């Protein structure tokens, strides 16, 4: 029987285990949103994962939504990411970059020349934006003009090319958690009346065109897509989630992707809609032809159960990976786990980032 510790084929790769390091925003990039040796150590420490998926990385300055997040659009950022891929590969690991545009989840303080954030429609999310000078209420974004959308697709294409140059093993298109592609997908954020709004076919168009552009760069077997079909984070919602995301997942089959990465329902901080069904890996397994990764508060026991059920092929871990750089080794030894320090999740120095002990160092 397959378990989290069993090897698995993912696209063109054979991974030593089914334990994925989930994409985790840590807000520790340097000036210019450039990764550094500091970040390389963090990822190198976690290279025994079957697969690392990096923190979300904006594909353009327009895609920036939080201070200290890395980008993948400048030569300096590519060089910084190369430090990370080289460090992970030296430890025998595999690492995919997550491609990101936050859309309306930004603020003029984060945009070039104080521009408005962009979105499918001029609808502000609830809540506040993290800026360089503290939290500020979200503003009403500017609706993208139809003629601007090819440029958005090109931002993702450039990000994909830069990720290739930076030495990654693949890329993940971030279509989840209320960011730009998710904003186009769900009808509470997308009120367009052109070819990118209205019907589910139109609302899915941008995601599918972005995936096509990224696959054109990488080949389908080194590209994944992340979706959060039940999440309401960042003010998301849809009048018929099951129909919307069933259509999207079926359409993704045309690309023969390496994987589909699903944020499980009712993840802490990502509540699902109370009036609609939970849409997890079990719902989408019959609809998707290739590998499924599931993420969302799993333990060793529940992760193994997800694998054993056949609904998922790999399991992504977030908070556990923050605190346990050697998570596969701890699972294999049935060893105690370090507890994550929430106060150090976002920003800061080595504390809560690169200073969690491994089993080897804890026993010295």
C-alpha positions in Angstrom: 0.0 0.0 0.0 1.3 3.5 -0.9 2.1 5.9 2.0 3.6 9.3 2.3 7.0 7.7 2.4 6.5 5.8 -0.9 8.1 6.9 -4.2 5.8 8.5 -6.8 6.0 9.6 -10.4 5.2 13.2 -11.0 5.4 14.4 -14.6 8.8 13.4 -15.8 10.2 13.0 -12.3 10.3 10.1 -9.8 10.1 11.5 -6.3 11.5 9.6 -3.3 8.4 10.4 -1.2 4.9 11.9 -1.5 5.6 14.7 1.0 5.4 18.2 -0.6 6.5 21.4 1.0 3.6 23.7 0.3 4.1 27.3 -1.0 4.5 29.4 2.1 4.7 33.2 2.0 7.5 34.2 4.5 8.2 37.9 3.5 11.9 37.6 3.8 13.2 38.7 0.3 15.6 41.5 0.2 15.3 44.9 -1.5 14.0 44.7 -5.0 12.1 41.5 -4.0 15.3 39.5 -4.6 16.0 36.1 -3.0 19.3 35.8 -1.2 21.6 33.2 0.4 19.5 33.6 3.6 16.5 32.2 1.6 18.6 29.5 0.0 19.5 28.1 3.4 15.8 27.9 4.3 15.0 25.9 1.2 18.2 23.8 1.4 17.2 22.7 4.9 14.0 21.3 3.5 15.4 19.5 0.4 14.4 16.0 1.6 10.8 16.8 0.6 9.6 14.8 -2.4 8.9 18.2 -3.9 9.3 21.8 -2.8 6.9 24.3 -4.1 8.3 27.8 -3.4 6.5 30.7 -1.9 4.4 32.6 -4.4 6.5 34.9 -6.6 5.0 37.8 -8.5 5.5 37.7 -12.3 5.6 41.5 -12.5 5.8 44.6 -10.3 2.1 45.0 -10.9 1.6 41.5 -9.3 3.1 42.6 -5.9 0.7 42.4 -3.0 2.9 42.1 0.1 6.3 43.5 1.3 9.2 41.2 1.1 7.8 38.7 -1.3 10.2 37.5 -4.1 9.6 38.2 -7.8 10.6 36.4 -10.9 10.7 39.3 -13.4 14.1 40.9 -13.0 17.7 39.6 -13.7 18.6 40.1 -10.1 15.6 38.0 -9.0 16.6 35.2 -11.4 20.1 35.2 -10.0 18.8 35.1 -6.5 16.5 32.2 -7.2 19.5 30.4 -8.9 21.2 30.4 -5.4 18.2 28.5 -4.1 17.8 26.0 -6.9 21.5 25.2 -6.8 21.3 24.7 -3.0 18.3 22.4 -3.2 19.7 20.4 -6.1 23.0 19.9 -4.3 21.0 18.1 -1.6 19.2 16.0 -4.2 15.9 17.8 -4.0 13.3 18.9 -6.6 11.8 22.5 -6.6 9.0 24.2 -8.5 8.4 27.9 -8.5 4.9 29.2 -7.9 3.9 31.9 -10.4 1.8 34.7 -8.9 -0.2 37.9 -9.6 -2.2 39.2 -6.7 -4.6 41.3 -8.8 -6.8 43.4 -6.4 -5.1 42.1 -3.3 -2.6 45.0 -3.4 -2.5 48.7 -2.6 -1.3 51.8 -4.4 1.5 52.0 -1.9 2.9 48.8 -3.4 2.4 49.7 -7.0 4.6 51.7 -9.4 3.8 55.4 -9.2 0.9 54.7 -6.8 -1.2 53.0 -9.5 -4.4 51.3 -8.6 -4.3 47.5 -8.4 -5.9 45.7 -11.3 -8.7 43.1 -11.3 -11.3 41.6 -13.5 -13.8 44.1 -12.2 -13.8 47.2 -10.0 -14.8 45.4 -6.8 -12.8 45.9 -3.6 -12.1 43.0 -1.3 -12.9 43.3 2.4 -10.1 43.8 4.8 -6.7 45.5 4.8 -3.6 45.4 2.7 -0.1 44.9 4.2 2.0 47.9 3.0 5.5 49.2 3.8 4.0 51.5 6.3 1.5 49.2 8.0 -2.0 47.9 7.3 -4.3 50.0 5.1 -7.9 49.3 3.8 -8.0 47.7 0.4 -8.9 50.1 -2.4 -11.3 49.6 -5.3 -9.2 48.1 -8.0 -9.2 49.1 -11.7 -10.9 46.7 -14.1 -8.4 45.5 -16.7 -9.2 46.6 -20.2 -9.7 43.9 -22.7 -6.6 44.9 -24.7 -4.5 44.6 -21.5 -5.2 40.9 -20.9 -2.6 39.6 -23.5 0.0 41.6 -21.5 -1.1 39.7 -18.3 -0.6 36.4 -20.1 2.9 37.6 -21.2 3.8 38.4 -17.6 3.2 34.8 -16.8 5.1 33.6 -19.8 8.1 35.8 -18.9 7.9 34.5 -15.3 7.9 30.9 -16.6 11.0 31.7 -18.9 12.8 33.3 -16.0 12.1 30.3 -13.8 13.6 28.1 -16.4 16.7 30.3 -16.5 16.8 30.2 -12.7 17.2 26.4 -12.7 13.9 25.2 -11.4 12.5 21.8 -12.1 9.1 23.1 -12.9 6.5 25.7 -12.1 3.1 26.0 -10.5 0.4 28.4 -11.7 -1.2 30.0 -8.7 -4.9 30.0 -9.4 -6.0 29.9 -5.8 -6.7 31.9 -2.6 -8.4 34.9 -4.2 -5.5 36.2 -6.3 -5.9 37.4 -9.9 -6.7 34.1 -11.7 -9.1 33.1 -9.0 -10.7 36.6 -9.2 -11.4 35.9 -12.9 -12.8 32.4 -12.2 -15.3 33.2 -9.5 -18.4 35.3 -10.3 -18.5 37.4 -7.1 -15.3 39.1 -8.2 -15.8 38.9 -12.0 -18.7 41.0 -13.4 -17.3 41.4 -16.8 -19.5 41.3 -19.9 -16.7 40.6 -22.5 -15.0 37.3 -23.4 -13.5 37.0 -19.9 -16.7 37.3 -17.9 -20.2 35.9 -17.6 -20.2 32.2 -18.5 -17.9 29.7 -16.8 -16.2 29.2 -20.1 -15.4 32.9 -20.3 -14.4 33.3 -16.6 -12.0 30.3 -17.0 -10.4 31.7 -20.2 -7.6 33.7 -18.5 -6.4 30.8 -16.4 -6.5 28.4 -19.3 -4.6 30.9 -21.5 -2.0 31.4 -18.8 -1.5 27.7 -18.4 -1.2 27.3 -22.2 1.5 30.0 -22.2 3.4 28.4 -19.3 3.2 24.9 -20.9 4.6 26.4 -24.1 7.7 27.4 -22.1 8.1 24.3 -19.9 6.3 21.4 -21.5 3.2 20.0 -19.8 4.9 17.5 -17.6 6.7 20.2 -15.6 3.7 22.4 -14.9 1.1 22.2 -12.1 -1.9 24.3 -11.2 -3.1 25.3 -7.7 -6.9 25.9 -7.0 -8.9 26.5 -3.9 -12.4 25.5 -4.9 -14.0 25.8 -1.4 -12.0 28.8 -0.1 -13.5 32.2 0.8 -10.1 33.8 1.7 -9.7 37.3 0.2 -13.5 37.7 -0.2 -13.9 35.0 -2.8 -17.2 33.3 -3.7 -19.1 31.9 -6.6 -22.8 31.2 -7.1 -22.0 27.6 -8.1 -18.6 26.5 -7.1 -19.1 22.9 -8.0 -20.1 23.7 -11.6 -17.3 26.3 -12.0 -14.5 24.3 -10.7 -15.7 21.0 -12.3 -15.5 22.8 -15.6 -12.0 24.2 -14.9 -10.6 20.9 -13.7 -12.0 19.0 -16.8 -10.5 21.7 -19.1 -7.1 21.4 -17.4 -7.0 17.8 -18.6 -6.3 19.0 -22.1 -2.8 20.0 -21.0 -1.7 16.7 -19.5 -0.2 18.6 -16.5 2.2 17.2 -14.0 -0.4 17.8 -11.3 -3.4 19.6 -9.9 -2.8 21.1 -6.4 -6.0 21.5 -4.3 -6.4 23.5 -1.1 -8.6 21.2 1.0 -11.9 22.6 2.4 -12.0 24.3 5.8 -8.3 24.9 6.1 -7.6 27.2 9.0 -7.7 30.7 7.7 -9.3 29.6 4.5 -12.9 28.8 5.4 -15.2 27.3 2.9 -18.6 28.6 1.9 -21.2 27.4 4.4 -24.0 27.1 1.8 -22.1 25.0 -0.7 -20.5 21.5 -0.7 -16.9 21.0 0.3 -14.9 20.5 -2.9 -11.8 18.5 -2.0 -9.6 15.9 -3.7 -12.4 13.3 -3.3 -14.7 15.4 -5.4 -12.2 16.1 -8.2 -10.5 12.7 -8.4 -13.0 11.3 -11.0 -12.6 14.5 -13.0 -8.9 14.9 -13.3 -6.7 12.5 -15.2 -3.3 13.1 -13.7 -1.6 13.4 -10.3 -3.4 15.3 -7.5 -1.7 17.0 -4.6 -3.9 17.9 -1.6 -3.0 20.5 1.0 -4.7 21.7 4.2 -3.8 21.0 7.8 -2.8 17.3 7.3 -0.9 15.2 9.9 1.1 12.1 9.2 -2.0 10.0 9.9 -4.5 12.0 7.9 -2.0 12.4 5.1 -1.5 8.7 4.8 -5.2 8.2 4.9 -5.5 10.6 1.9 -3.0 8.6 0.0 -4.6 5.3 0.9 -8.0 6.5 -0.2 -6.7 7.0 -3.7 -8.2 10.5 -3.8 -4.7 12.2 -3.7 -1.3 11.1 -4.8 0.8 13.5 -2.7 0.1 15.7 0.4 1.5 19.2 0.9 2.4 20.4 4.4 2.7 24.0 5.3 3.0 24.9 9.0 4.6 21.5 9.8 7.3 22.3 7.2 7.9 25.7 8.7 8.9 24.1 12.0 10.3 20.8 10.8 12.9 21.1 8.0 13.5 17.4 8.1 9.8 16.5 8.1 10.1 13.2 6.0 12.8 12.0 8.4 10.7 12.8 11.4 7.7 11.0 9.9 9.8 7.9 9.0 11.1 7.8 12.6 7.8 8.6 14.2 9.7 11.3 16.0 8.2 14.3 17.8 7.5 17.4 15.8 8.7 21.0 16.5 5.8 23.4 17.0 5.6 26.4 14.7 5.9 29.9 16.1 3.1 31.9 14.5 4.8 35.2 15.5 7.6 34.5 13.1 5.7 33.4 10.1 5.9 36.7 8.2 9.0 38.8 8.0 11.9 39.0 10.4 15.2 37.3 10.6 16.5 33.8 11.2 14.3 33.2 14.2 11.4 31.0 13.2 12.9 30.7 9.7 16.2 28.9 9.6 16.7 28.1 13.3 14.3 25.2 13.8 16.3 22.1 14.9 16.5 18.9 12.9 16.5 15.5 14.6 20.3 15.4 14.0 21.0 18.7 15.6 18.5 18.2 18.4 20.3 15.1 19.5 23.8 16.6 19.4 
